[in-house]
């Protein structure tokens, strides 16, 4: 089977049989079409999936590691290179399942990555960020509320912008979300976040469903809908960058830094790793273990308290 047809079948399988999110299917499509285009340029013909061998994969790995530069972000990080390889492994696993004689996915080894250096905000930096927002108008109230909700819940920005007003239970201070891979979880609002949400929603006198709406762009005469009024991921990213500059925070931050700050705050105040894993919606505990900057401090405290050499 030619690779073009095989990729299409794989993407259909991901969407219909595996019921993966559209975002995941789009990313698989990007990685596999990138690989397909590279193959055509290298071999000057459309290859069949049975012709893709270990040497072709090795050449592709060398290309994305040493030659390719993303037009916006430059050289690919090792983690990003691995995303391409993970997509290829899933693709070949699917083909084997369908009975095609193709390269074993086990022959595609992922590159070893270094431990991630997590960016998070200290309590005083968080307060500076929150206080940088001018709350005199509805836009300012919205922005402050977004910051408070992100830090209170550890939501991914895509989860935040998809929220609707009717989802939020301010009395109980909790609500459900569907995260990566269709995984459902409950998230909890802090008392502070509840206060800000109430202030913001009391100011709203519009009929739109999204919890957070935009205040610029197309006008009402252009036939606005709930989705047209929904705040975008990019808008939240720009908003946070604006306030971090006003707050005098020198390193670049985005919504995910508030998620890291949320996890750091929980762990540093005594939460266990398993509970934080559940609250973040991580599938594997290994993902949550990136927060070693906190657990290492607690290990030191345990060592000082219990080791006989410290008596």
Secondary structure as UniProt FT lines:
FT   HELIX           3..12
FT   HELIX           13..17
FT   HELIX           22..43
FT   HELIX           49..51
FT   HELIX           54..62
FT   HELIX           63..67
FT   STRAND          69..70
FT   TURN            71..73
FT   STRAND          74..75
FT   HELIX           78..97
FT   TURN            98..99
FT   HELIX           105..107
FT   HELIX           123..131
FT   HELIX           138..153
FT   HELIX           157..161
FT   HELIX           165..167
FT   TURN            170..173
FT   STRAND          174..178
FT   HELIX           180..182
FT   STRAND          184..188
FT   HELIX           191..203
FT   HELIX           220..222
FT   HELIX           226..229
FT   HELIX           233..246
FT   TURN            247..248
FT   HELIX           255..268
FT   TURN            269..270
FT   HELIX           273..280
FT   HELIX           285..288
FT   TURN            289..290
FT   HELIX           292..306
FT   HELIX           308..310
//
